[in-house]
Amino acid sequence: MNRLSESANSIAVLLKQRRETVAVAESSTGGLISAALLAVPGASAYFVGGGVIYTQTAREALLGINMANFPDLRPSTEAYAQLVADTMR
């Protein structure tokens, strides 16, 4: 857990320096990324929000992604992560 906290602190510093923000859509991490970023003091300066999109039902209801439209796309791939990120934007 220390490594995660250290990473979150480093990310927070960079985001603040660059005046950038982040939003997180998680699946198998179950909210751990959001929790780590929010544990850093001053998180409201860079953390916009996040959600755990763990099931097909959640993916369809919250993001409007119907996997029937993407028959060759597998979760836990870069292509899937890109689709979710683009949809969240």
TIVOKOL-988791 format. One line per 10 residues: number of its first residue (from 1); their letters; for each residue x, y, z of N, C-alpha, C. Coordinates in Angstrom, 2 decimals. Each point is the difference from the previous one (the first is absolute). Example, Ala and Ser with C-alpha at 12.3 -4.5 7.8 and 13.67 -1.06 7.14 Angstrom:
BEGIN
1	as	13.19:-5.69:7.80:-0.89:1.19:0.00:0.90:1.20:0.00; -0.35:1.05:-0.72:0.82:1.19:0.06:-0.77:1.09:0.73;
***
This chain:
BEGIN
1	mnrlsesans	0.82:-1.20:0.00:-0.82:1.20:0.00:0.86:1.26:0.00; 1.19:-0.08:0.60:0.88:1.16:0.01:0.38:0.43:-1.41; 0.25:-0.98:-0.86:0.36:0.31:-1.38:-1.14:0.73:-0.72; -1.22:-0.44:0.26:-1.16:0.66:-0.59:-0.12:1.43:0.50; 0.20:0.20:1.29:-0.07:1.35:0.57:1.09:0.90:-0.57; 1.19:-0.55:-0.15:1.09:0.78:-0.59:-0.30:0.38:-1.44; -0.55:-0.94:-0.75:-0.37:0.29:-1.39:-1.08:1.06:-0.06; -1.00:-0.11:0.85:-1.09:0.99:0.03:0.54:1.38:0.35; 0.91:0.07:0.95:0.61:1.29:0.36:0.75:0.60:-1.18; 0.76:-0.81:-0.70:0.76:0.48:-1.17:-0.94:0.49:-1.09;
11	iavllkqrre	-1.05:-0.74:-0.24:-0.99:0.39:-1.01:-0.68:1.30:0.40; -0.35:0.13:1.27:-0.65:1.21:0.49:0.89:1.22:-0.20; 1.27:-0.14:0.31:0.94:1.11:-0.17:0.05:0.43:-1.47; 0.13:-0.97:-0.90:0.05:0.33:-1.43:-1.28:0.66:-0.49; -1.14:-0.54:0.40:-1.27:0.57:-0.44:-0.15:1.44:0.49; 0.37:0.25:1.24:-0.09:1.36:0.55:0.96:0.94:-0.72; 1.23:-0.44:-0.24:0.98:0.83:-0.69:-0.47:0.37:-1.40; -0.61:-0.95:-0.67:-0.45:0.21:-1.38:-1.40:0.61:-0.08; -0.63:0.17:1.16:-1.38:0.48:0.06:-0.93:-0.86:-0.86; 0.18:-1.31:0.15:-0.82:-0.97:-0.72:-0.91:-0.73:0.98;
21	tvavaesstg	-1.02:-0.62:-0.55:-0.93:-0.78:0.82:-0.08:-1.42:-0.53; -0.61:-0.86:0.81:-0.15:-1.39:-0.39:-1.37:-0.51:0.44; -0.57:-0.85:-0.85:-1.21:-0.75:0.35:0.35:-1.47:-0.25; -0.57:-0.87:0.79:0.39:-1.41:-0.05:-1.22:-0.89:-0.22; 0.10:-0.90:-0.97:-0.99:-1.06:-0.18:0.72:-1.31:0.28; -0.36:-0.66:1.08:0.69:-1.21:0.42:-0.89:-1.23:-0.19; 0.65:-1.13:-0.06:-0.73:-1.26:-0.06:0.57:-0.94:1.06; 0.96:-0.80:-0.37:0.53:-1.00:0.94:0.78:0.61:1.16; 0.36:1.27:-0.08:0.67:0.65:1.13:-1.00:0.39:1.08; -1.27:-0.03:-0.31:-1.06:0.18:0.99:0.01:1.30:0.78;
31	glisaallav	0.55:1.05:-0.57:0.02:1.29:0.68:1.32:0.31:0.70; 0.95:-0.91:-0.08:1.28:0.19:0.68:0.77:1.20:-0.53; -0.05:0.23:-1.31:0.70:1.15:-0.58:-0.62:1.29:0.51; -1.31:0.08:-0.03:-0.68:1.19:0.52:0.32:0.22:1.46; -0.04:-1.06:0.78:0.27:0.11:1.44:1.41:0.52:0.25; 0.97:-0.51:-0.75:1.38:0.44:0.18:0.16:1.47:-0.35; -0.59:0.42:-1.10:0.10:1.41:-0.40:-0.72:0.92:0.98; -1.13:-0.46:0.51:-0.77:0.82:0.95:0.63:0.05:1.39; 0.87:-0.93:0.30:0.66:-0.01:1.31:1.10:1.06:0.12; 0.38:0.58:-1.13:1.02:1.04:0.00:-0.66:1.33:0.35;
41	pgasayfvgg	0.51:0.71:0.99:-0.59:1.30:0.36:-0.05:0.94:-1.21; -1.11:0.70:-0.15:-0.17:0.93:-1.11:-0.50:-0.64:-1.28; -0.56:-1.20:0.11:-0.44:-0.74:-1.18:-1.05:0.75:-0.82; -0.74:0.87:0.63:-1.04:0.73:-0.75:0.60:0.92:-1.06; 1.29:0.27:0.08:0.65:0.83:-1.01:0.20:-0.74:-1.33; 0.00:-1.32:0.04:0.28:-0.76:-1.22:-0.96:-1.16:-0.26; -0.71:-0.48:1.01:-0.87:-1.17:-0.19:-1.42:0.45:-0.31; -0.46:-0.30:-1.21:-1.34:0.40:-0.44:-1.05:-0.99:0.48; 0.30:-1.29:-0.11:-0.95:-1.02:0.42:0.38:-1.35:-0.56; -0.80:-0.98:0.32:0.29:-1.34:-0.49:-1.14:-0.95:0.26;
51	gviytqtare	0.09:-1.15:-0.61:-1.01:-1.02:0.20:0.57:-1.38:-0.22; -0.63:-0.97:0.62:0.40:-1.39:-0.19:-1.01:-0.63:-0.95; 0.46:-0.31:-1.19:-0.84:-0.60:-1.04:0.42:-1.46:-0.09; -0.55:-0.83:0.88:0.50:-1.36:0.19:-0.74:-1.05:-0.82; -1.26:0.22:-0.26:-0.80:-1.02:-0.68:-0.51:0.50:-1.35; -0.47:-0.93:-0.80:-0.59:0.35:-1.28:-1.22:0.90:0.20; -0.78:-0.29:1.03:-1.18:0.82:0.30:0.41:1.44:0.28; 1.04:0.19:0.80:0.48:1.35:0.32:0.55:0.68:-1.25; 0.74:-0.73:-0.80:0.58:0.56:-1.23:-1.10:0.51:-0.92; -1.07:-0.76:-0.14:-1.09:0.41:-0.87:-0.80:1.15:0.61;
61	allginmanf	-0.30:-0.09:1.30:-0.83:1.02:0.66:0.73:1.33:0.18; 1.26:-0.05:0.40:0.72:1.22:0.33:0.76:0.61:-1.18; 0.46:-0.84:-0.91:0.79:0.50:-1.12:-0.71:-0.13:-1.34; -1.05:-0.80:-0.04:-0.72:-0.21:-1.26:0.79:-0.85:-0.99; 0.93:-0.80:0.50:0.80:-0.86:-0.87:-0.64:-1.38:-0.05; -0.46:-0.38:-1.18:-0.56:-1.32:-0.23:1.09:-0.84:-0.66; 0.50:-0.98:0.72:1.11:-0.80:-0.52:-0.37:-0.80:-1.23; -1.29:-0.16:-0.29:-0.41:-0.67:-1.23:0.48:0.78:-1.22; 0.20:1.30:0.17:0.50:0.84:-1.09:1.51:-0.13:-0.18; 0.66:-0.68:0.92:1.45:-0.16:-0.02:0.35:-1.47:0.24;
71	pdlrpsteay	-0.37:-0.89:-0.92:0.13:-1.44:0.26:1.44:-0.48:0.23; 0.98:0.68:-0.53:1.39:-0.45:0.15:0.73:0.70:1.14; -0.68:0.90:0.69:0.64:0.78:1.07:-0.06:-0.75:1.32; 1.13:-0.11:0.66:0.09:-0.69:1.28:0.29:1.00:1.11; -0.65:-0.16:1.17:0.37:0.83:1.14:1.47:-0.24:0.38; 0.55:0.91:0.74:1.40:-0.08:0.45:0.99:0.05:-1.15; -0.36:0.74:-1.05:0.92:0.25:-1.11:0.12:1.50:-0.19; 1.04:0.40:-0.69:0.19:1.42:-0.28:-1.16:0.56:-0.82; -0.48:-0.77:-0.96:-1.11:0.45:-0.85:-1.27:0.23:0.83; -0.25:-0.89:0.95:-1.17:0.16:0.87:0.16:1.23:0.88;
81	aqlvadtmr	1.19:0.17:0.57:0.26:1.17:0.85:-0.19:1.29:-0.80; 0.44:0.00:-1.26:-0.16:1.18:-0.84:-1.47:0.29:-0.27; -0.79:-1.04:-0.27:-1.43:0.17:-0.23:-0.68:0.61:1.22; 0.30:-0.52:1.18:-0.60:0.52:1.23:0.43:1.44:0.24; 1.29:0.29:-0.20:0.50:1.36:0.20:-0.66:0.98:-0.97; -0.10:-0.38:-1.26:-0.64:0.87:-0.98:-1.47:0.23:0.33; -0.66:-1.04:0.48:-1.41:0.11:0.37:-0.17:0.91:1.21; 0.90:-0.12:0.97:-0.08:0.84:1.21:0.20:1.47:-0.33; 0.84:0.29:-0.98:0.25:1.40:-0.36:-1.26:0.63:-0.52;
***
